[in-house]
Amino acid sequence: MDIMRKIPNLRKISTSPWCDINKMVAEIGSDYVISQKPNPAILAETEWDPKKARANIREVLNAAEGKCHIEFIMKDISTVRHDPKRLWQWSEIAMEEVTK
């Protein structure tokens, strides 16, 4: 973070699904937007599990609550098992969780 803080006009810091979100929140704080990239594998599993998707989003939001700014960007999607409704449902879940 010391190096990143020296970058002029930096506004967002991208985080992968494998980052320790608690550590990221502690180090970034409210100085930047954490651009959280959830694991897209959740959309490719044999059985779509909305509860698991919700839990993943909620974990990040709980860590960030009142401490930082966060955005979710679902990317690197290779398959949704011929079920594009998973994308819409994930989006709906994300919106429900962030508006709580």
SERO-4910 file (N, C-alpha, C, O; in steps of 0.05 Angstrom, whole numbers):
BEGIN
 pado doro    nc1    nc2    nc3   cac1   cac2   cac3    cc1    cc2    cc3    oc1    oc2    oc3
  Met    A     16    -24      0      0      0      0     17     25      0      9     45    -11
  Asp    A     41     24     12     58     47     13     65     56    -16     65     80    -22
  Ile    A     70     37    -33     77     43    -61     52     54    -75     53     73    -90
  Met    A     29     41    -71      5     48    -85     -4     76    -77    -15     91    -94
  Arg    A      0     84    -52     -8    110    -43      7    133    -57     -1    156    -56
  Lys    A     30    126    -69     46    146    -84     36    150   -112     46    168   -126
  Ile    A     18    134   -122      8    137   -149    -12    160   -150    -33    159   -136
  Pro    A     -6    180   -166    -25    203   -167    -52    196   -179    -53    180   -198
  Asn    A    -73    207   -169   -100    204   -179   -111    175   -177   -131    169   -190
  Leu    A    -98    159   -161   -109    132   -158   -135    133   -142   -136    146   -121
  Arg    A   -155    120   -153   -182    121   -140   -192     94   -131   -207     92   -112
  Lys    A   -184     73   -146   -195     46   -141   -171     27   -139   -151     30   -152
  Ile    A   -176      7   -122   -156    -15   -119   -171    -41   -124   -190    -48   -109
  Ser    A   -163    -56   -144   -175    -81   -151   -166   -103   -133   -143   -106   -127
  Thr    A   -185   -119   -124   -179   -142   -107   -191   -168   -119   -213   -167   -130
  Ser    A   -176   -189   -117   -185   -214   -128   -201   -229   -106   -201   -221    -83
  Pro    A   -215   -251   -114   -230   -266    -94   -212   -280    -74   -222   -289    -53
  Trp    A   -186   -281    -79   -168   -295    -61   -154   -275    -41   -138   -284    -25
  Cys    A   -160   -250    -44   -149   -230    -25   -163   -234      2   -186   -242      4
  Asp    A   -148   -227     23   -159   -227     50   -174   -200     53   -162   -179     56
  Ile    A   -200   -201     51   -216   -177     51   -213   -161     76   -213   -136     76
  Asn    A   -210   -174     99   -206   -159    124   -180   -143    124   -179   -121    133
  Lys    A   -159   -156    113   -133   -142    111   -135   -119     91   -125    -97     96
  Met    A   -149   -123     69   -152   -102     49   -167    -78     61   -159    -55     57
  Val    A   -188    -83     75   -204    -62     87   -187    -47    107   -187    -22    108
  Ala    A   -172    -61    123   -155    -48    143   -133    -30    130   -127     -9    140
  Glu    A   -122    -40    108   -100    -25     96   -109     -2     77    -96     18     75
  Ile    A   -132     -7     64   -142     13     45   -159     34     59   -158     58     52
  Gly    A   -176     25     77   -194     43     91   -212     57     71   -220     46     51
  Ser    A   -219     82     78   -237     97     60   -222    115     40   -234    132     28
  Asp    A   -196    111     38   -180    128     20   -185    121    -10   -182    139    -27
  Tyr    A   -193     97    -15   -197     88    -43   -222     70    -43   -233     62    -23
  Val    A   -232     65    -68   -254     46    -71   -241     18    -75   -222     15    -91
  Ile    A   -250     -1    -60   -242    -29    -64   -259    -40    -86   -284    -42    -83
  Ser    A   -247    -48   -108   -261    -59   -130   -259    -90   -127   -240   -102   -137
  Gln    A   -279   -101   -114   -279   -130   -108   -289   -146   -132   -310   -142   -143
  Lys    A   -272   -165   -139   -279   -184   -161   -286   -211   -148   -268   -226   -141
  Pro    A   -312   -217   -145   -320   -243   -134   -311   -266   -152   -306   -263   -176
  Asn    A   -308   -290   -140   -300   -313   -155   -322   -321   -175   -344   -327   -166
  Pro    A   -317   -320   -201   -338   -327   -221   -345   -357   -222   -365   -364   -234
  Ala    A   -329   -373   -208   -334   -402   -208   -361   -408   -196   -373   -429   -201
  Ile    A   -371   -390   -179   -397   -395   -166   -419   -397   -187   -440   -410   -183
  Leu    A   -415   -384   -210   -435   -385   -232   -432   -410   -249   -450   -416   -265
  Ala    A   -410   -424   -246   -404   -447   -264   -408   -473   -250   -405   -494   -262
  Glu    A   -415   -473   -224   -419   -498   -210   -443   -514   -222   -461   -502   -234
  Thr    A   -442   -540   -218   -464   -557   -229   -491   -547   -220   -510   -544   -236
  Glu    A   -493   -542   -194   -518   -532   -183   -514   -503   -174   -496   -497   -160
  Trp    A   -532   -486   -184   -531   -458   -176   -540   -455   -147   -562   -466   -140
  Asp    A   -524   -442   -131   -530   -440   -103   -532   -410    -95   -512   -398    -87
  Pro    A   -556   -398    -97   -560   -370    -90   -552   -363    -62   -542   -341    -56
  Lys    A   -556   -382    -43   -548   -377    -15   -518   -374    -12   -509   -357      3
  Lys    A   -503   -390    -27   -474   -387    -27   -465   -361    -39   -447   -348    -28
  Ala    A   -478   -353    -61   -472   -327    -73   -477   -304    -54   -461   -286    -51
  Arg    A   -499   -306    -41   -507   -285    -21   -487   -284      2   -479   -263     11
  Ala    A   -478   -308     12   -459   -309     34   -432   -297     26   -420   -283     42
  Asn    A   -424   -301      1   -398   -290     -8   -400   -259     -9   -381   -246      0
  Ile    A   -421   -249    -19   -425   -220    -20   -427   -208      8   -415   -188     14
  Arg    A   -443   -221     25   -447   -212     52   -421   -211     68   -416   -193     84
  Glu    A   -403   -231     63   -377   -232     77   -361   -207     71   -349   -195     89
  Val    A   -360   -199     46   -346   -175     38   -359   -150     50   -345   -133     61
  Leu    A   -385   -148     48   -399   -125     59   -396   -123     89   -393   -100    100
  Asn    A   -397   -145    103   -393   -144    132   -365   -134    139   -362   -118    158
  Ala    A   -345   -143    124   -318   -134    130   -315   -104    124   -300    -90    138
  Ala    A   -329    -94    104   -326    -66     95   -344    -47    110   -339    -23    109
  Glu    A   -364    -56    123   -385    -39    134   -374    -16    151   -361    -20    172
  Gly    A   -379      8    141   -371     32    155   -342     39    155   -333     58    167
  Lys    A   -326     23    140   -297     26    140   -286     35    113   -265     47    112
  Cys    A   -300     28     92   -289     34     65   -312     34     44   -335     29     50
  His    A   -304     41     20   -322     41     -3   -316     16    -19   -293      8    -23
  Ile    A   -337      4    -28   -334    -21    -43   -351    -22    -67   -373    -12    -67
  Glu    A   -341    -35    -88   -357    -41   -112   -352    -70   -119   -331    -81   -114
  Phe    A   -372    -83   -131   -370   -110   -140   -370   -111   -170   -387    -98   -183
  Ile    A   -351   -125   -182   -350   -129   -210   -347   -159   -216   -326   -170   -211
  Met    A   -368   -171   -227   -366   -199   -234   -354   -201   -262   -365   -190   -281
  Lys    A   -331   -214   -264   -317   -216   -290   -305   -243   -294   -306   -260   -276
  Asp    A   -292   -247   -316   -279   -272   -323   -298   -296   -322   -290   -318   -314
  Ile    A   -322   -291   -332   -342   -312   -332   -338   -329   -357   -339   -319   -379
  Ser    A   -333   -355   -353   -329   -372   -376   -354   -389   -382   -358   -397   -405
  Thr    A   -370   -395   -362   -394   -410   -367   -414   -405   -344   -407   -399   -322
  Val    A   -439   -407   -351   -461   -406   -332   -478   -432   -335   -501   -433   -326
  Arg    A   -465   -452   -346   -479   -478   -350   -505   -476   -366   -525   -488   -358
  His    A   -504   -460   -386   -528   -456   -404   -552   -444   -388   -575   -449   -395
  Asp    A   -546   -429   -367   -567   -418   -350   -561   -388   -344   -552   -381   -323
  Pro    A   -565   -371   -364   -559   -343   -361   -574   -329   -338   -566   -308   -329
  Lys    A   -596   -342   -329   -611   -330   -306   -594   -328   -281   -599   -312   -264
  Arg    A   -573   -344   -280   -554   -343   -257   -542   -315   -255   -539   -304   -233
  Leu    A   -536   -303   -277   -524   -276   -277   -544   -256   -267   -537   -239   -250
  Trp    A   -568   -258   -276   -589   -239   -266   -594   -243   -237   -597   -224   -222
  Gln    A   -596   -268   -228   -601   -274   -200   -577   -264   -182   -582   -253   -161
  Trp    A   -552   -268   -192   -529   -258   -177   -531   -228   -174   -526   -217   -152
  Ser    A   -538   -215   -195   -540   -186   -195   -562   -177   -175   -558   -158   -160
  Glu    A   -585   -190   -176   -607   -184   -157   -598   -188   -128   -604   -171   -111
  Ile    A   -584   -210   -123   -575   -215    -96   -555   -194    -87   -557   -184    -65
  Ala    A   -537   -186   -105   -517   -165    -98   -532   -139    -91   -525   -126    -71
  Met    A   -551   -131   -107   -566   -107   -102   -581   -108    -76   -582    -89    -61
  Glu    A   -594   -131    -70   -608   -134    -45   -589   -131    -21   -596   -117     -2
  Glu    A   -566   -143    -23   -547   -142     -1   -535   -114      3   -532   -106     26
  Val    A   -529   -100    -18   -517    -74    -14   -537    -53     -5   -529    -33      6
  Thr    A   -563    -58    -10   -583    -39     -1   -592    -44     28   -608    -28     39
  Lys    A   -583    -66     40   -591    -72     68   -577    -53     87   -580    -55    111
***
